[in-house]
Amino acid sequence: MSELVAFIGVGNMGNPMALNLVKEGKKVKVFDVSKNMIQKAKEKKLDVVENLDDLITNEVTTVITMLPEGKNSKEVYLGEKGIINKVSKNCLLIDCSTIDIQTSIEIGKKAKEKGIKMIDAPVSGGVMGAQKATLNIMVGGTKEAFELALPLLKIMGKNIFHAGEIGSGNGAKICNNMSLGITMIAASESLMLAKRLNIDIKKVHEIMKNASGNSWPISVYPPLPGLIDGTPSNNNYRPGFSAGMMNKDLKLANECAKQVKASTPLGSMALEIYNKFCEEGNDTKDFSAISKVVGGDAWNYPID
């Protein structure tokens, strides 16, 4: 039987991920509950199925989901019309959504009971990473399921990590994004302090990239415009990864920390800052726009 991938959730991330599979010659059919996303998928010449029941057939060999929250994954996999009850035992399930660990484990357990192989495989790298197929993919599941998924994961991402059993992928992603949220705020504070000190911001940025203050937000994704081409800060903070999504991930990290009694004061503070930012109507802006909160009136100073 030829390989057929059913891709559910073709939003800002899922759309380019599905496209990369098609470009590599994979047969892919896609679905999304959003009519807007379905239209965008059609514009990209993706093979769209407008009904989930028609998407999940016996011909499907792999299902990939890229959904916003745990409740969405749970509904798609375990709901009244859940796909776990529709796919064959030979079908591989790959959930690339970033969701809470317990929901990931619950879905994986149900799949195992049905004799179906499943991994949780959340991604990091934003829209740019999805478009360029340079995503970091963190996988939870058995070694056998991981190795079965690897050829497809390598098409969509660059660095693929097997973190452990089911749920470990989301656990690793949550830890990573807590650090990312914290360091984006730190990068914003540092660069804004340089502006207030009237030091050439480009020179400070270059120094930090090559010194001990370097971080991913500094070297790859700076929160201020005029430093690295192609970043959201140079495009009115059009999201590669939205502030709303960062806020969601920080909430997941905070919930996990409480469950295992881990002390994460910086993570808690980052959540507080992003939560306020989103409540003020900035949830659809890129998460690097948090620099506007840190910068205050310094934001109006020109970057030469």
N, C-alpha and C positions, 0 to 999 in steps of 0.2 A: 504494500500500500504506500502511495506517495505521501510525502509529508505535507500536512496542512496545518498552519498556525491560525488559531482564532485569537485575535487581539481585542481585548475589551478595555476601553478607556483611552481614546485617542485625543486627549487634550494637548496642552503645550508640550508635555513630555512624551506622551504616548504616540502622538502623531509622527515625530521624527524617528522614534525608535522603531515603529512599524515600517516606516519608509526605508530605513537602513536594512531591514530584513528583506524587503522586496528587491532592493538594489543588489543584494547578494544572491538573488535568484530564488528566494523562498516564496512559496505560495501562501499568501496571507489574506485573511478576510477579517474585517474590523467592524466593531460596533461601539456606539456610545449613546447614552440616554439624552445627551445634549444635541438638539437639532443643529445648533451653531457649529459644534465640533464635527458632526456628521457632514455638514456642508463643506467645511474646511478639508475634511478627509477626501471628499469627492473631488475638490479642486486640486488636490495632490495626486489624483488618479488612483487612490487606494480603492480596493474592492470592498465596498460597503454593504453590510447586511443590516437592514433597518429593524430587525426583530431578533431578540436574543435567542428565542426558541429555534429560529431558522439558522442561527449561527452554529449552535452546538449540535453537530450531527456525528454519526459514527465515523465519518471520514476524518474528523479532527484528531490530530496526533499530539498537539501541544496547545494548551490554553495559556496565554499571558494576560495578566490583568495589571492595569496601572490606574488605581482608583484613589480618591481623595482621603478617605478615612476608613477606620476599622469597620464601622457600621455598613459601609458600602461593600467592602470585601465580604463581610459576613452574609449580607443579603445575596450577593452574586453567587457565592459558593454554597451557602447553607439555607437560603431562603426557600420559600414555597416552590419556586421554580429553579432552585439551586443547581448549578452545573455539576456538582459532585454526583448527583443522582442521574445525570444524563450522559457523562463521558464514559468511554470504555476503560477497562482496567489498564490498557496499554497507553492511555493518554497521560502525558506529563503536565502537571500544573505548576505554573510559575507566577507567583504574586509579587510584582515589583512595587506594590504600594508600600508607603511608609505608614505603619499602623501600630497599635499597641501590641505588646508581646503576647499577652494572654489570648487575644483574638487570633493571632497568627498560630499559636499552639493549638487552639480549639479547632480551627479549620484543618490544620495538618493532621490532627488526631482523627477527625472524621474521614479524611482522605485515606489515611492508613487503614482504618476499619473496612474501607471499601476495596482495599488492595491497590490503591492508586498512589503513584509517586508524586510528591509535592515538595517544592522549596519556597521559602520566602526569600526574595531577592531585591530589597530596596536599593535604590541607586542614589548616587551623589554626583554632582557636576552641573546641574541646572540645564536650561534649555540649550545653551551652547554645547555642553557635553553631549546631550542627546543628539543634536544635529551633527556633530563631528564624530559621533560614536566613540567618545573618549570617556564615557561614564565610569565611575568606580562602582562596582556592584558587590554588595555584601550578602552572602548566601547562608541561609540556615536550612538544614535538611540532611538526609543520609548521604554518605559519600557516593553511593550508586546514583541517587537522584541528581546530585551535583554534577557528576561526570556526564550524565545524559543531557543535562541542560547546557553544559559548557560550550558546545559549538554555537548555539544560538546566542548565549550571553556574550561571547567573544565578538559577535557581529555588532552588538549594541554598545559594548563597553570596551575599555582598554585594560583596566585593572580589576581582576575578578578574584574575590577572596572567599574561601569557605570558612565561615566563622564558627560552625558547630552544628548542633541539632536544630530542628525547626524552631523558629522564633529568634535564633541567634543573629540572623541577618538584621532583623529589625532592632534587636538590642544594640548591635554594633553601630547601626545607622543613627539611632537615638543618641548614643554617646558621642559620635562624631559631630552631629549637628548641634549638640549642646556646646561643644567646644567652638564650633564655627560661629554660633550666635554670640558667644562671649568675645571671641577674637575680632569679630566685625565691629563690635562696640569699642573694643580697645584700639583698633586701627583708626576708627573715626576720632576718638579722643586724642590720640597722638598727633594725627595730621591737623586737627583743628587747633591744638595747642601750638603747633608750629606756625599756623597762620596768625594766631593772636600774638605770637612773639615776633611777627614780621620777618620770619626766615623764609627764604625761597622754598616753596612747598615741593617743587619738583626735585630740588636737591635733597631735601629731607627724605622724600620718598625713595630716591635712589640710594641714599645712605642706609635707610632701614632695610631695603631689599638685600643689602649686602652685609648687614650687621645682625647682632643678636636679637633685635626687635622684629625680625622678619616673621611673616605669617602668610597663609594663603590669601587672606584679604589684602595684604600689602603687595605681595608679589604677583598675584594673578587677577584679583577682583577688587581693586581699590574703591573705596566709597566716595571719592571725590572725582569730579570730571577733570579731564586734561592730563591724566597720568598714563593710562593704558587704553589704546584704541579698542573699540568693540565691546567695551564693558557697559553694563546698564547705566552707570553713572554718566556716561557720555551720550546716553539716549533717553534723557528725561526720566531715568529710572524705570523704563519699561522692563517688566520682570523677566529675569532668567530664572529666578527663584523668589517668589513673592514674600513679603513681610508676613502675610497671613499664614503661609505654609511654614515659615520659620517659627512663628508663634505657636502653631499646632505642634511642631516637633519639640519645642521647649516645654510645652505642657506635658507631652508624653514623657520627656526626661524627668520633669518634676514629679510626675505620678510614680514613675519607676523608682526614683530616689526615696520617696516616702514608703513605698512597699518594702524596700529592702533596708530601710533606715540608714541610707547614705546621706552624708552631709554635703550639700552642693550649694553653698551660699552664692557663688557667682552665677551659677545656673539659674537660681531663683531670682536674682537681681536682673539678669538678662531677660527672663520671662516677664518680669514686672515692666521693664522698659519697652519691650516689643508689644506687650498686651496693651499698654497705654497708647502706643503709636498706632496700633490697629484700631482701637476704639475711636481714635480721632479721624478715622476714615482713610487710613493709608495702607490698608491690608492688601490692595492690589498693586502697590508699588513694589519695586525690588527691595529685598531685605537690606541692601546696602544703603538705601535711603534713610536708614536710621541715623546716618551722619547729620541729617538736618536737625534732628533732636539734640544731638551732642553739640553741634556747631552754633546754634542760636544765631545771633546777628553776624557772627563771623562768616556765616554762609554767603553773605552778600559781598564779601571782599573778592575782587577778581583774582583769577589765577593767571599770572603772566606766562 
